Amino acid sequence: MYTGPVGSASLFQQIHDYNVHVDRSDVFWMIPVRHDAVEVDFDGSRARLRVRDLSAFDDHDLANSLTQGLGLPANPAAMPPTPAIPGMFPVHAKVSFDVEWNGVLAMADIENKTQMFKGSFLSTGATIGWSAEQAGFRFESDMPPDPKANLISALGRERNGVFFS
């Protein structure tokens, strides 16, 4: 979440950054969810991800999220110069979200044999409703979500590595 106008995602205007932290395998921003949280009908160009009351952390900003709460020093040599981002201890929070993809806008099939990757992708419309709650703060997105606020969304089936063939 940012204090600036919509679309001006400046790190220095960020006031909340919800995530689940890095796991033991050094994977971040990814978690397992219940099997019934995901519905996919690729042939029907529809999918849905619904998660309720997920335990997460608010690291305040991306810099603290990626530095495990150490913040960033000022960089006077940057153009423009950037101020320091102070370290912040994460706050326990709960987040919920409901993402729906629907309707084909464009289609693409991609294959790269050298990198052992291929996939079929659908550009779709999507809506996201989400909320966050922590001590002293609660946020809920507009309901119903505005499909015109979506810039780009995609559904895909891909194969790579040992699954490439």
Phi, psi and omega in degrees: 000145184231156177270345182279180179295155179305134179091355181250065187287073177275130179304330183280353176253005182281137180237348176212140176217099184270131177199174184255007179068172183282136179271182183297340180264013182064028175262132179236156180065017178226139178216155171286147175234164178301146181304321182281001177281344185241130173233128180226129171231081185301317180295331177269003178059039181224148173203160178210140174233119183233118180230135182238134173052049177284128176291127182215183176235147169256110180268007181077311183206165182299322180301315179289328177297314184281340180255012181055045174086011181271346182071197179222144176286161175296152176230087182292342181278345180292155177243108355285162178303144181247137178284166176293150172249112184294150176295146181222136176282137181293151179247134177294140181213170172235135177234151175225144177209153180222107182250129178234126174255139183197134172087123181281128173257327178199160180228150176209138171249130183234137175218132176226097184293327180299318180265007178052058182219136170208152180193162173244131186230142178240125169279129186227170166278160178204155172228150178226125170247133180209160178215158177220145179216134177207173180304120176081004182207140174214140178224141172222130180291167178301138177232130356287157179298150181269111181297338179288344180282348181282132178269312178201142178216151181215147169245145180207155170241126180221157177227138179209170177056228182293344179266004186298319188300000000 
